[in-house]
Amino acid sequence: MNGSFSNSSSVPLLRADTLLLILIGIFGVIGGGLTALVGGAIPFFLYSLPIAAAVVLANYRNGVWLLVLLLPFASTQMIPRQVFGVTGLNPENCLLVLTFLSLCLATLREAVRFPQLPLTLLVYVALIALAAYNGSGSAEHAITIPGEEPLTVTAYVLDSFAKPMVILVVAWLAAVVSRNGNGQALIWALAGALVIFFVLVVSDLIGNGISLNSLASAGERGFLNWTGMHANEIGLMANLGFAILLHTAAAASRPLPRLTLFACAIAVAATAALTFSRGAFVGLAIIVGHYLITRRRTGQIVLALAFTVAVALILPDAFVERATTGFQTEDTQAISAGRLDMIWLPLLPTFWEAPILGHGLGSTQWATPNIEGAMLPVGHPHSAYLGVLLDLGIVGGAVVAAFFWSAWTMFRQLAKNHPDPLWRGIFQGGVVCLICLAVQGLTDDRFVPTYPQVALWLCYGLALGQAQSTYSAQRTQP
């Protein structure tokens, strides 16, 4: 019987000149990268593109991994939106094109199995396209949010349709990777991206000397605007990532990966807490509570409870102050941060203007009370549920509900029946992601793909691939 590994004597030793060339290449890459970095974004982009192309074209899975790593930053100011003044020419789109090209080349070399797309997903995508088309006719009537450029039809289509489609395409690519092998490596890309985000947030807070007490103030909700994302968006993104990383760590069998994933999960949870978003606080409570309830091992329950109690005891007063804002005085205005009286109640009557198919994606921007100044000047209703009713109508609401129910069912089945315990952990995290989105959606975000939902859509893509693949007896743990 042949062994799994080749005899070491059959592998030729690297010659000294080969090692020298490798070392020169490494120093060249580092030196060139530092030089390009000092020169600015464009030189660094031009320097990085050939390297990225070589890595991605070697294996399309590398491209998908890099896309997952990059996607959480795609809506931030850390990633250039355009290069050389060309709209759409940015690292994300270039990497996407390279990955598709690599995938096409892979289909010529090997038999790539593509996952079948479920009907609920296809109808959901068609709904988004129809709603974007419906809203494009009204986009030029939108109000101009202070500090932002006036909305054009092109900008509207790019923001309302193109961006959600990019997220869905990356999810589909993750499904391809999952269908054709081990997609578990993509979890490490997600973990790496979110830990980098944590480091950036903490570095900014420390560098600027911002205290926790000042962050707890209702007037400091824009302290993370330098990222290009609101604190509520970062809180949701971190919570969804935390849910997946926590349950994946609990399911990992080897000590080192488990400890590493737990450390990443703690860092990501800290990111959510540091946003001082009350929605993020609720999401954290849901994730930790679900984790404790579903543990079947006494040791894990005791350890998790001890850690939770320790964190609660040392929690600074600023977090408690922010979480309980408005409750002591029973001030609904403070509790809802003005949403109830200044956003939701003025917008509700506009539902009856287009109850069947809605007004189109992002319709809050041209809603009558918004144009007339009868509400806060906002770009979205600060409630995913109200957004579905206004943007998509009754028909759209039914389609969205059917899609997320199908995703819930798929996650639950895989979390229960998948033979690989690590995959079961990942999809258990997906179940918690849906619960989190449903709860935090009461006061923020949307039920169409957004960048804060990156972790959820990655998990959905992995689930599509696993639901249609033949489970392998070889179960590779990260």
Buried (B, 14 or more C-beta within 10 A) or exposed (E): EEEEEEEEEEEEEEEEEEEEEEEEEEEEEEEBBEEBEEEEEEBBBEBBBEEBBEBBBEBBBBBBBBBBBBBBBBBBEBBBBEBEEEEEBBBBBBBBEBBBBBBEBBEEEEEBBBBEEBEBBEEBBEBBBBBBBBBBEBBEEBBEEEEEEEBEEEBBBBBBBEBBBBBBBBBBBBBBBBBBBBBBBBBBBBBBBBBBBBEBBBEBBEEEEBEBEEBBBEEBBEBBEBBBBBBBBBBBBBBBBBBBBBBBBBBBEEEEBBEBBBBBBBBBBBBBBBBBBBBBBBBBEBBBEBBEEBBEEEEBBEEBEEEBEEBEEEEEEBBEBBBEBBEEEEEEEBBBBBBEEBBBEBBBEBBEEBEEBBBBBBBBBBBEBBBEEEBBEBBBBBBBBBBBBBBBBBBBBEBBEBBBEBBBEBBBEBBEEBEBBBBBBBBBBBBBBBBBBBBBBBBBBBBBBBBBBBBBBBBBBBBBBBBBBEEEEEBEBB
